[in-house]
Amino acid sequence: MIKTDVIDQIAFELYEAEKQKKSVNKFVDAYPELDEALAYQVQERLIELKCKEENTKRVGRKLGLTSKAKQEMMGVHEPSYGVLLESMQLGEGERISLAPFIHAKLEPEIAFVFNKEIKGPHVTVADVLTATKYIAPALEIIDSRFQGFSFTLPDAVADNSSSSRYIIGERFYSPENFDLKLMGMVYKQNGEVVATGAGAAVMGHPARAIAWLANRLYKVGQSIQPGEVVLSGSLSAAIKIEPGDHFSASFDGLGSVEAVFTE
């Protein structure tokens, strides 16, 4: 069993890796006992550390590994989740420096914002949609703290599921006007289409991913709170970001969200 001081140590090393922009080796090699449950304890400790040191607060959650392809690649059968902090949100339209990142990638997602608590253990897609105040197009910058973006599931979970920054588009809509399963998305990098997708790419329906999250959080005595934002999972593969890149993700009926990157 991993001791409390080891959980603290892993969390501190991940915090320092992000702060110093230096990648680390997989922790499962040094701590073979690091499983998914313990990794979520490390994640919780890392978030506590970031909130204290960066004077920030929790504002929501993000889902990872929501596609079958990613789950098979990682050898798992369900998603993972991380915590979103106030300090992670970027405004649409601002030029984003790549200086803080190790090897950033960008993913197009649908963001959900809630006006009711969602608490497991038996949350359904319908429950999620009823509790949703609005949805919006979003982009998530992921940036693993591991060497070469190479990690196991417990490593990734401990690293707050590779969370880094996110942008939410400035248009907000009620989900009742859309069939999110069929919602189409076009993802462009420097004006060229790099991916297309639909809401069904996220566990068959983006709200199904959030229902899974609520039911999973119930096991650790947590829930999705009113006012929180949840990034429901990427509709395509993540694209590596280079200085000067301009990305856009356009969603049927939701409009688009854009990001421009500098050195």
KOLDO-445658 format. One record per residue: x, y negated, z of N, C-alpha, C, O, CB in turn; residue in one letter. Coordinates in steps of 0.1 Angstrom, whole numbers, padded with zeros to 4 digits, always signed. Atoms other than C-alpha are relative to their C-alpha. Glycine has a CB too. Layout:
BEGIN
XYZXYZXYZXYZXYZA...
END
This chain:
BEGIN
+0009+0012+0000+0000+0000+0000+0009-0013+0000+0019-0013+0008-0010+0000+0012M-0008+0013+0001+0013-0035-0009-0003-0008+0013-0015-0010+0016-0003-0008-0013I+0002+0008-0012+0018-0056+0022-0003-0014-0004-0001-0019-0015+0013+0000+0009K+0004+0014+0002+0005-0091+0026+0011-0009-0005+0009-0017-0013-0006-0006+0013T-0012+0008+0004+0040-0106+0023+0003+0002-0015+0008-0007-0022+0012+0002+0009D-0003-0002+0014+0044-0089-0011-0010-0007-0009-0007-0012-0020+0000+0016-0003V+0010+0008+0007+0011-0103-0023+0003-0014-0001+0002-0021-0012-0014+0002+0006I-0004+0014-0001+0023-0137-0012+0012-0002-0010+0012-0012-0017+0004-0004+0014D-0012+0001+0008+0056-0131-0030-0003+0000-0015+0002-0009-0022+0010+0011+0003Q+0004-0001+0014+0041-0121-0063-0007-0013-0005-0005-0019-0015-0009+0012-0003I+0008+0012+0003+0017-0151-0062+0010-0012-0001+0008-0020-0010-0011-0003+0011A-0010+0011+0000+0046-0175-0054+0009+0001-0013+0011-0009-0019+0009+0001+0012F-0008-0001+0012+0067-0161-0083-0008-0004-0012-0002-0010-0021+0005+0015-0001E+0009+0004+0011+0038-0165-0107-0002-0015-0001-0001-0022-0011-0013+0007+0000L+0001+0015-0001+0033-0201-0095+0012-0007-0005+0011-0016-0012-0004-0004+0015Y-0012+0006+0004+0069-0209-0099+0003+0002-0015+0009-0007-0021+0012+0006+0009E-0002-0003+0014+0071-0193-0133-0007-0010-0009-0002-0015-0019-0005+0014-0004A+0008+0010+0008+0043-0216-0146+0006-0014+0002+0008-0021-0008-0014+0000+0005E-0005+0013-0003+0058-0246-0129+0014-0003-0006+0016-0014-0012+0002-0002+0016K-0014+0001+0006+0094-0240-0141+0000+0004-0015+0010+0002-0022+0010+0009+0008Q+0001-0005+0014+0082-0227-0175+0010+0011-0003+0017+0011-0014+0003-0012-0010K-0009-0012+0002+0102-0195-0171-0008+0013+0002-0014+0015+0012+0012-0001+0010K+0008-0012-0001+0087-0162-0179+0007+0011+0009+0019+0010+0012-0002+0006-0014S-0005-0010-0010+0091-0132-0155-0003+0014-0006-0011+0015-0015-0007-0002+0014V+0002-0014+0004+0092-0094-0159-0013+0005+0006-0017+0000+0017+0012+0008+0003N+0012-0006-0005+0062-0072-0153+0002+0004+0015+0012+0010+0018-0004+0012-0008K-0001-0004-0014+0055-0067-0116-0002+0015+0003+0002+0020+0013-0009-0009+0008F+0003-0014-0002+0043-0032-0120+0012+0009+0000+0013+0020+0005-0010+0006-0010V-0013-0007+0000+0079-0021-0127+0006+0000+0014+0011+0010+0019+0009-0006-0010D-0006+0001-0013+0090-0034-0093-0010+0005+0011-0005+0010+0022+0003-0014+0003A+0010-0004-0010+0057-0026-0075-0010+0010-0007-0021+0006-0011-0007-0012+0006Y+0009-0009+0007+0042+0006-0090-0014+0001+0006-0024+0006+0000+0006+0014-0001P+0013-0001-0007+0014+0005-0064-0009-0012-0003-0020-0012+0002+0003+0000+0015E+0009+0011+0004+0001-0028-0079-0011+0005-0010-0008+0007-0022+0009-0011-0007L+0011-0004+0009-0033-0017-0092-0009-0012-0002-0006-0023+0003-0008+0012+0007D+0008+0011+0003-0062-0038-0104-0006-0007+0012-0007-0019+0013-0012+0005-0009E+0006+0006-0012-0078-0043-0070+0010-0009+0007+0006-0020+0012-0005+0011+0010A-0010+0008-0006-0046-0055-0055+0004-0013-0008+0007-0023-0003+0013+0008+0003L-0003+0011+0009-0039-0077-0085-0010-0011+0002-0006-0023+0001+0000+0005-0015A+0010+0011-0003-0072-0096-0078+0003-0007+0013+0000-0019+0014-0014+0006+0000Y-0004+0006-0013-0059-0102-0043+0012-0010-0003+0012-0021+0003+0004+0010+0010Q-0011+0009+0004-0027-0117-0058-0006-0012-0007-0002-0024-0004+0010+0007-0009V+0007+0011+0008-0049-0138-0082-0006-0010+0010-0005-0022+0009-0011+0005-0009Q+0007+0008-0010-0069-0151-0052+0011-0008+0008+0009-0020+0010-0008+0008+0010E-0010+0007-0007-0037-0160-0034+0007-0011-0008+0010-0022-0004+0011+0010+0005R-0005+0009+0010-0023-0177-0065-0009-0013-0001-0004-0024-0002+0002+0006-0014L+0009+0011+0001-0054-0198-0068+0000-0009+0012+0000-0021+0011-0015+0005-0003I-0001+0007-0013-0053-0208-0031+0013-0009+0000+0012-0021+0004+0001+0009+0012E-0013+0007+0001-0016-0219-0037-0001-0012-0009+0003-0023-0006+0011+0009-0004L+0002+0011+0010-0025-0239-0068-0009-0011+0005-0006-0023+0003-0005+0005-0013K+0009+0010-0006-0054-0257-0051+0007-0008+0010+0005-0021+0010-0013+0007+0006C-0007+0008-0011-0032-0267-0022+0011-0009-0006+0012-0020-0003+0006+0010+0010K-0011+0007+0005-0001-0277-0041-0003-0010-0011+0004-0020-0012+0010+0010-0006E+0003+0009+0011-0018-0293-0071-0012-0009+0003-0017-0017-0005-0003+0008-0012E+0011+0009-0004-0046-0310-0051-0012+0002-0010-0017-0009-0015+0004-0014+0002N+0010-0002+0009-0072-0294-0073-0011+0009+0006-0009+0013+0018+0005+0006-0014T+0011-0009-0005-0104-0272-0069-0005+0009-0011-0003+0006-0022-0011-0009+0007K+0006-0010+0009-0122-0243-0084-0012-0007-0007-0020-0014-0001-0004+0013+0007R+0011+0006+0007-0147-0253-0111-0008+0011-0008-0018+0009-0014+0004-0011-0010V+0007-0011+0008-0156-0219-0127+0009+0012-0002+0018+0015+0006-0004-0005-0013G-0006-0012+0002-0144-0187-0142+0003+0002-0015-0003-0005-0023-0008+0012+0005R-0002-0004+0014-0130-0172-0175+0000+0015-0001+0005+0022+0008+0013-0007-0005K+0000-0014+0003-0134-0138-0190+0011+0003-0010+0014-0005-0019-0013+0005-0005L-0010-0005+0010-0106-0119-0208-0003+0015-0003-0011+0021+0003+0014-0001+0006G+0002-0014+0004-0105-0086-0226-0014+0004-0003-0019+0014+0001+0006+0010+0010L+0015-0002+0003-0141-0089-0238-0002+0007-0013-0014+0011-0016-0007-0013+0000T+0002-0008+0013-0135-0072-0272+0005+0014+0002+0014+0017+0009+0007-0008-0011S-0004-0014+0000-0132-0035-0278+0014+0002-0004+0022+0010+0002-0009+0008-0009K-0014-0001+0005-0100-0040-0297+0010-0004+0011+0020+0004+0013+0002-0010-0012A-0009+0004-0011-0083-0058-0267+0000+0010+0011+0010+0013+0017-0004-0014+0005K+0001-0010-0011-0096-0033-0242+0008+0013-0004+0015+0019+0004-0015+0004+0003Q-0007-0012+0004-0082-0004-0263+0015-0002+0000+0023+0006+0004-0005+0004-0014E-0014+0003+0000-0049-0022-0267+0006+0001+0014+0017+0005+0016+0002-0014-0006M-0004+0000-0014-0047-0025-0229-0003+0013+0007+0002+0015+0019-0006-0012+0008M+0003-0013-0006-0060+0010-0222-0010-0002+0011-0010+0006+0021+0012+0006+0005G+0010+0002-0011-0090-0003-0202-0014+0001-0007-0015+0001-0019+0001-0013+0007V+0014-0001+0005-0128+0000-0206-0009-0012+0004-0021-0011+0002-0006+0013+0004H+0009+0011-0004-0140-0033-0191+0009-0013+0000+0021-0012-0001-0006+0002+0014E-0008+0013+0000-0130-0070-0191+0008-0003+0012+0008+0005+0022-0010-0012-0003P-0006+0005-0012-0110-0090-0166-0005-0014+0001-0012-0019-0007+0016+0001-0001S+0004+0014-0002-0116-0124-0151+0011-0008+0007+0020-0003+0013-0013-0001+0008Y-0008+0009-0007-0098-0154-0139-0008-0012+0005-0020-0013+0003+0012-0005-0009G+0006+0012-0006-0105-0187-0121+0004-0013-0008+0015-0014-0012+0004-0002+0015V-0003+0013+0007-0108-0221-0138+0001-0011+0011-0007-0011+0020-0011-0004-0010L-0002+0011-0009-0095-0251-0119-0003-0014-0006-0001-0015-0019+0014+0000+0006L+0003+0014+0005-0104-0288-0123+0012-0005-0008+0010-0012-0018-0003-0010+0012E-0012+0005+0006-0068-0295-0132+0003+0007-0014+0012+0002-0022+0012+0003+0008S-0002-0007+0013-0070-0271-0162-0008-0006-0012-0005-0004-0023-0004+0015+0001M+0008+0006+0010-0096-0291-0181+0006-0012-0007+0011-0021-0001-0014-0004+0005Q-0005+0011+0008-0085-0313-0210-0012-0006-0008-0022+0000-0010+0011+0005-0010L+0011+0007+0007-0106-0339-0228+0001+0002-0015+0012+0002-0020+0000-0015+0003G+0000-0001+0014-0116-0334-0264+0005-0013-0006+0001-0024-0002-0014+0004-0006E-0005+0012+0006-0097-0358-0286+0014-0004+0005+0021-0011-0003-0009-0011+0002G-0013+0004-0004-0066-0362-0265+0011+0010-0006+0009+0022-0008+0001+0001+0016E-0011-0008+0006-0033-0350-0280+0007+0008+0011+0010+0002+0022+0011-0010-0007R-0004-0009-0010-0020-0321-0261+0015+0004-0002+0019+0009-0012-0008+0013+0001I-0014-0003+0001+0017-0317-0254+0002+0015+0004-0004+0020+0013+0008-0009+0010S-0004-0014-0003+0032-0282-0255+0010+0002+0010+0014+0013+0014+0004+0007-0013L-0011-0001-0010+0058-0291-0230-0003+0008+0013+0006+0015+0017+0003-0015+0005A+0002-0008-0012+0041-0275-0200-0001+0015-0002-0002+0023+0008-0013-0005+0007P+0003-0014+0003+0036-0241-0217+0012+0008-0003+0023+0003-0008-0010+0001-0011F-0011-0010+0003+0058-0210-0221-0001+0004-0014+0008+0003-0022+0000+0012+0010I+0002-0005+0013+0043-0195-0252-0016+0000-0002-0022+0010-0003+0006+0014-0003H+0015+0002+0000+0007-0209-0256-0006+0006-0012-0001+0005-0023-0003-0014+0002A+0008-0004+0011-0020-0194-0277-0014-0006+0002-0017-0010+0013-0001+0016-0001K+0013+0007+0000-0055-0207-0285-0011+0010-0004-0010+0017-0013-0001-0012-0008L+0012-0009+0003-0089-0189-0284-0013-0008-0001-0014-0018+0007-0001+0011+0011E+0013+0007+0001-0124-0201-0295-0010+0008+0009-0011+0020+0008-0005+0000-0015P+0009-0006-0010-0151-0194-0269-0013-0008+0001-0014-0019-0004+0006+0001+0014E+0013+0007-0003-0187-0203-0259+0001-0002+0015+0002+0008+0023-0012+0008-0005I+0000+0003-0015-0188-0221-0225-0014+0000+0005-0023-0005-0002+0007-0014+0002A+0013+0000-0006-0218-0216-0202+0002-0009+0013+0011-0008+0020-0005+0014+0004F+0000+0007-0013-0226-0241-0174-0014+0003+0007-0024+0003+0000+0001-0016-0003V+0012-0006-0007-0251-0230-0147-0006-0010+0009+0001-0018+0015+0004+0012+0007F+0007+0008-0010-0277-0247-0126-0007+0008+0011-0014+0003+0019-0011-0009-0007N+0005-0009-0011-0286-0217-0105+0012+0010+0003+0020+0013-0005-0013+0008-0005K-0010-0010-0004-0265-0192-0086-0003+0013-0007-0015+0017-0009+0000+0003+0016E+0001-0014+0006-0259-0158-0103+0007+0010+0009+0019+0009+0010+0005+0000-0015I-0005-0009-0010-0254-0131-0078-0004+0015-0003-0015+0018-0006-0004-0003+0014K+0003-0014+0003-0250-0093-0084-0008+0006+0011-0012+0000+0020+0014+0007-0002G-0008-0010+0009-0252-0064-0082-0008+0004-0013-0003+0013-0020+0003+0012+0008P+0008-0005+0011-0279-0061-0109-0004-0011-0010-0015-0011-0015-0013+0007+0005H+0003+0012+0009-0276-0092-0131-0001+0005-0014+0007+0014-0019+0012-0010+0001V+0003-0004+0014-0289-0088-0167+0003-0012-0009+0005-0024-0004-0014+0005-0002T-0001+0011+0010-0284-0109-0199-0011-0010+0002-0008-0022+0002+0000+0006-0014V+0011+0009-0002-0318-0124-0193+0002-0009+0012-0001-0021+0012-0013+0008+0002A-0003+0008-0012-0308-0135-0158+0010-0011-0002+0009-0022+0002+0005+0010+0012D-0011+0010+0003-0277-0152-0171-0006-0012-0008-0003-0023-0005+0012+0007-0008V+0006+0011+0009-0297-0171-0198-0009-0009+0008-0010-0021+0005-0007+0007-0012L+0009+0008-0008-0323-0182-0173+0007-0009+0009+0003-0020+0012-0009+0010+0009T-0008+0009-0009-0296-0196-0150+0009-0010-0007+0015-0018+0000+0008+0009+0009A-0009+0009+0008-0278-0214-0178-0006-0014-0002-0017-0014-0008+0004+0007-0013T+0005+0014+0003-0282-0252-0179+0003-0003-0014-0006-0008-0021+0007-0010+0009K-0003+0002+0014-0264-0255-0212+0012+0008-0004+0020+0013+0004+0002-0014-0003Y-0011-0006+0007-0239-0240-0236+0007-0010-0008+0001-0020-0012-0004+0013-0008I-0008+0009+0008-0211-0257-0255+0012+0008-0007+0016+0018-0001+0005-0012+0008A-0012-0006+0006-0183-0248-0279+0013-0003+0008+0013-0014+0015+0002-0006-0015P-0012+0002-0008-0149-0244-0262+0012+0006-0006+0011+0015-0015-0003+0006+0014A-0013-0006+0003-0112-0237-0267+0007+0003+0013+0007-0005+0022+0008-0009-0010L-0008-0003-0012-0091-0219-0242+0015+0002-0004+0018+0009-0013-0005+0012+0007E-0014-0003+0002-0053-0222-0241+0004+0010+0010+0003+0008+0022+0009-0014+0002I-0005-0010-0009-0039-0190-0227+0015+0000-0001+0021-0004-0011-0006+0014-0004I-0014+0000-0001-0003-0187-0216+0006+0009+0010+0008+0005+0022+0005-0015+0003D-0005-0010-0010+0010-0156-0200+0013-0004+0006+0021-0010-0002+0001+0014-0007S-0013+0003-0007+0038-0160-0175+0010+0011-0002+0020+0011+0004-0002-0004+0014R-0009-0011+0001+0053-0127-0186+0008+0000-0013+0004-0005-0023-0009+0013+0000F-0010+0000+0011+0083-0122-0209-0007+0006-0012-0012+0017-0012+0012+0008+0004Q+0005-0005+0013+0072-0118-0245-0015+0003-0001-0020+0010-0009+0007+0012-0004G+0014-0002-0001+0035-0119-0236-0003+0015+0002-0013+0020-0003-0008-0005-0013F+0001-0015-0002+0040-0082-0225-0003+0003+0014+0004-0001+0023+0013+0007-0005S+0004-0003-0014+0021-0070-0195-0010+0011+0001-0016+0015-0010-0006-0013+0006F+0011-0009-0003-0002-0044-0180-0012-0007+0005-0012-0019+0008+0005+0012+0010T+0012+0006-0006-0037-0050-0168+0002-0006+0013-0002-0018+0016-0012+0010+0000L-0003+0006-0014-0027-0055-0131+0008-0013-0001+0006-0023+0006+0006+0010+0009P-0008+0012+0001+0000-0079-0142-0008-0012-0005-0007-0023+0001+0012+0003-0010D+0008+0011+0006-0024-0100-0163-0010-0005+0010-0012-0017+0011-0008+0005-0013A+0010+0004-0010-0051-0100-0136+0007-0009+0011+0002-0020+0015-0006+0012+0007V-0007+0007-0010-0025-0112-0110+0004-0014-0005+0004-0024+0002+0013+0007+0004A-0004+0013+0007-0015-0140-0135-0012-0008-0004-0012-0015-0013+0009+0003-0012D+0013+0007+0003-0051-0153-0134-0005+0002-0014-0010-0007-0020+0002-0015+0003N+0004-0004+0013-0058-0135-0166+0005-0010-0011-0003-0013-0020-0016+0001-0001S-0007+0008+0010-0034-0157-0186-0006-0014-0001-0004-0020-0012+0001+0007-0013S+0006+0013+0001-0054-0188-0179+0010-0011+0000+0021-0010+0006-0010-0003+0012S-0009+0011+0000-0038-0222-0186-0008-0013-0001-0008-0021+0009+0010+0001-0011S+0008+0012+0001-0061-0250-0199-0012+0003-0009-0013+0014-0015+0009-0011-0007R+0011-0002+0008-0094-0254-0216-0006-0013-0004-0005-0023+0003-0011+0009+0007Y+0007+0012+0006-0114-0279-0237-0015+0004-0002-0017+0014-0009+0007-0006-0013I+0014-0002+0003-0152-0281-0238-0005-0011-0009-0002-0023-0006-0009+0001+0013I+0005+0010+0009-0169-0298-0267-0010-0009+0007-0016-0006+0017-0007+0007-0012G+0008+0010-0006-0189-0329-0260-0015+0001-0003-0023-0008+0001+0005-0013-0004E+0014-0002+0003-0222-0315-0273-0005+0012+0009+0001+0022+0009-0003+0002-0015R+0005-0010-0009-0244-0295-0249-0014+0004-0004-0022-0005-0007+0000-0004+0015F+0013-0005+0005-0274-0273-0258-0006+0010+0010+0002+0017+0017+0001+0006-0014Y+0007-0011-0007-0300-0251-0241+0002+0013-0007+0000+0013-0020-0015-0004+0003S-0002-0012+0007-0293-0215-0249-0013+0006-0005-0013+0015-0014+0006+0011+0010P+0013-0006+0004-0330-0208-0254-0003-0003-0015-0011+0004-0021-0012-0006+0008E+0002+0004+0014-0327-0224-0289+0009+0009-0010+0008+0007-0022+0003-0014-0002N-0010-0008+0008-0301-0198-0301-0001+0015+0002-0005+0019+0013+0014-0005+0003F-0003-0015-0002-0296-0161-0307+0015+0001+0000+0022+0001-0010-0006+0009-0012D-0014+0001-0002-0261-0161-0292+0007+0013-0006+0019+0012-0010+0003-0001+0014L-0006-0013+0006-0255-0125-0305+0004-0003-0014+0014+0002-0019-0010+0011+0002K-0002+0002+0015-0258-0137-0341+0007-0013-0003+0010-0016-0015-0013+0001-0007L-0006+0013+0003-0242-0171-0337+0014+0001-0007+0023+0008-0001+0002-0008+0013M-0013-0001+0008-0214-0175-0363+0010-0010+0005+0006-0021+0010-0003-0001-0015G-0011+0009-0003-0180-0191-0357+0010+0000-0011+0014+0011-0016+0006+0004+0014M-0011+0001+0009-0154-0204-0380+0012-0007+0007+0010-0018+0012-0004-0008-0013V-0012+0004-0007-0119-0209-0366+0011-0005-0010+0015+0003-0018+0006+0011+0010Y-0010+0006+0009-0094-0232-0384+0013-0005+0007+0012-0010+0018-0006-0011-0008K-0013+0006-0004-0057-0240-0380+0005-0008-0012+0008-0003-0023+0010+0012+0004Q-0005+0009+0011-0045-0270-0400-0008+0001-0012-0003+0001-0024+0014+0003-0003N+0009+0000+0011-0076-0269-0422-0002+0013-0007-0011+0015-0015+0005-0009-0010G+0002-0013+0006-0072-0232-0431-0008+0009+0009-0005+0009+0021+0014+0006-0003E+0008-0009-0008-0097-0206-0419+0010+0011+0004+0015+0018-0004-0012+0006-0008V-0008-0011-0006-0078-0182-0396-0008+0012+0005-0003+0023+0007+0010-0005+0010V+0008-0011-0005-0107-0162-0383-0015-0005-0001-0018-0017-0001+0003+0003+0015A+0014+0002-0001-0145-0159-0384-0005+0010+0010+0001+0021+0012-0007+0001-0014T+0006-0010-0010-0167-0142-0358-0014-0004+0003-0020-0013-0002+0009+0000+0012G+0014+0002-0005-0200-0140-0341+0000+0003+0015+0008+0009+0020-0010+0009-0008A+0001-0002-0015-0212-0140-0305+0000+0014+0004+0005+0018+0015-0013-0006+0005G+0000-0015-0003-0216-0102-0307+0014+0005+0002+0015+0016+0008-0007+0007-0011A-0014-0004-0002-0178-0100-0307+0003+0001+0015+0013+0008+0019+0010-0009-0007A-0002+0000-0014-0180-0106-0270-0010+0009+0007-0021+0006+0011-0002-0015+0006V+0008-0010-0007-0194-0074-0255-0014+0002-0006-0023+0006+0002+0000-0003+0015M+0013-0001+0006-0223-0075-0280-0008-0012+0002-0018-0014-0005-0007+0012+0006G+0008+0012-0003-0236-0107-0264+0008-0008+0010+0012-0002+0021-0014+0003+0005H-0008+0007-0010-0216-0135-0246-0006+0001+0014+0001+0001+0024+0001-0014-0004P+0007-0001-0014-0242-0134-0217+0002+0013+0007+0001+0014+0019-0014-0004-0001A-0002-0013-0006-0235-0097-0212+0014+0000+0007+0015+0006+0018+0000+0011-0011R-0013+0002-0006-0199-0106-0204-0001-0007+0014+0005-0003+0024+0010-0007-0009A+0002+0008-0012-0211-0131-0178-0008+0009+0010-0005+0008+0022-0007-0013-0003I+0008-0009-0009-0236-0105-0163+0010+0010+0006+0009+0012+0018-0011+0008-0008A-0011-0009-0005-0206-0081-0160+0008-0007+0011+0010-0002+0022+0009+0005-0011W-0007+0008-0010-0187-0109-0142-0007-0001+0013-0001+0001+0024+0004-0013-0006L+0008+0002-0013-0215-0116-0117-0001+0013+0008+0000+0013+0020-0014-0005-0004A+0001-0013-0007-0219-0079-0109+0014+0004+0006+0014+0011+0016-0005+0011-0010N-0013-0003-0005-0181-0075-0105+0004-0009+0012+0010-0004+0021+0010-0002-0012R-0003+0009-0011-0178-0106-0083-0008+0004+0013-0003+0002+0024-0004-0014-0003L+0008-0005-0012-0205-0091-0060+0008+0010+0008+0006+0010+0021-0013+0006-0005Y-0008-0010-0007-0181-0063-0051+0010-0007+0010+0015+0000+0019+0007+0009-0010K-0010+0007-0009-0157-0089-0035-0007-0012+0007+0000-0021+0012+0012-0005-0008V+0008+0010-0008-0185-0110-0019-0001-0014-0006-0002-0023+0001+0006-0001+0014G+0000+0013+0007-0185-0138-0045-0011+0000-0010-0017+0010-0014+0013-0003-0007Q+0011+0002+0010-0210-0152-0070+0003-0012-0009+0012-0020-0006-0014-0001+0006S-0002+0012+0009-0212-0177-0099-0009-0011+0006-0021-0009+0008-0004+0003-0015I+0007+0011-0007-0223-0210-0083-0006-0010-0010-0001-0012-0021+0010-0007+0010Q+0005+0011+0008-0245-0238-0096+0010-0011-0003+0018-0014+0006-0012-0007+0007P-0010+0010+0004-0224-0263-0116+0012+0005-0005+0020-0002-0011+0003-0009+0012G-0013-0007+0005-0197-0238-0124-0001+0002-0016-0012+0004-0021+0003+0013+0007E-0001-0003+0014-0185-0233-0160+0006+0014-0001+0015+0017+0006+0008-0011-0008V-0006-0013+0003-0177-0199-0174+0003+0001-0015-0006-0001-0023-0010+0012+0004V-0004-0002+0014-0158-0193-0206-0002+0015-0002+0004+0024+0004+0016-0003-0002L+0005-0014+0001-0174-0161-0219+0008+0010-0007+0005+0022-0007-0013-0001-0006S-0009-0010+0007-0146-0146-0239+0002-0004-0014-0006-0011-0020-0005+0014+0001G-0003+0004+0013-0129-0151-0272-0007+0007-0011-0010+0019-0011+0015+0001-0003S+0007-0006+0011-0147-0146-0305+0010+0004-0011+0006+0010-0021-0010-0010-0006L-0010-0005+0009-0114-0139-0323+0013+0003+0007+0014+0001+0019+0002-0011-0012S-0013-0002-0005-0078-0130-0318+0006-0014+0004+0003-0024-0003+0010+0008-0010A-0006+0013-0003-0057-0157-0301+0011-0003-0010+0018+0006-0015+0007+0001+0015A-0010+0005+0010-0035-0178-0324+0011-0008+0007+0008-0016+0016-0007-0009-0011I-0012+0007-0006+0000-0190-0314+0000-0014-0004-0003-0017-0016+0013+0007-0004K+0001+0014+0002+0002-0227-0311+0015-0005-0003+0024-0002+0004-0006-0008+0012I-0012+0006+0003+0030-0247-0328-0001-0015+0001-0013-0020-0001+0005+0004-0015E+0002+0014-0001+0038-0284-0324-0005-0006-0014-0001-0001-0024+0014-0007+0002P+0006+0006+0012+0017-0305-0349-0012+0007-0004-0019+0003-0013+0010+0000-0011G+0012-0007+0004-0010-0279-0351-0013-0007+0004-0014-0014+0014-0001+0014+0007D+0013+0005-0002-0046-0290-0354-0010+0012-0002-0011+0018-0012-0004-0012-0010H+0010-0011+0000-0073-0264-0345-0014-0006+0001-0017-0016+0007+0003+0009+0012F+0014+0003-0002-0111-0265-0348-0007+0013+0000-0004+0023-0007-0005-0009-0011S+0009-0011+0000-0138-0240-0339-0014-0005-0002-0018-0014+0006+0002+0008+0013A+0013+0004+0003-0172-0245-0354-0010+0011+0002-0008+0022-0003-0001-0006-0015S+0011-0010-0003-0203-0227-0341-0013-0004-0006-0017-0016-0005-0001+0002+0015F+0013+0003+0006-0236-0225-0359-0010-0006+0010-0013+0000+0020-0006+0013-0006D+0009+0008-0008-0259-0251-0344+0005-0006+0012-0001-0015+0018-0011+0010+0005G-0006+0005-0012-0235-0259-0316+0010-0012-0003+0014-0019+0005+0007+0010+0008L-0011+0010+0004-0211-0281-0336+0014+0006+0002+0015+0018+0003-0002-0013+0008G-0013-0005+0000-0174-0279-0333+0008-0007+0012+0003-0016+0018+0008-0003-0013S-0009+0005-0010-0145-0285-0308+0014+0000-0006+0017+0010-0013-0001+0008+0014V-0013+0001+0006-0110-0296-0318+0011-0002+0010+0009-0007+0021+0000-0011-0011E-0012+0002-0008-0075-0297-0304+0012-0003-0009+0014+0004-0019+0003+0012+0009A-0012+0004+0007-0043-0314-0316+0012+0001+0009+0011-0004+0020-0002-0014-0007V-0012-0003-0009-0009-0304-0303+0013-0007-0005+0015-0009-0017+0003+0015+0001F-0013+0006+0003+0024-0322-0301+0011+0007+0007+0009+0017+0014+0000-0015+0005T-0011-0006-0006+0059-0313-0289-0002+0001+0015+0007+0007+0022+0013-0008-0003E
END
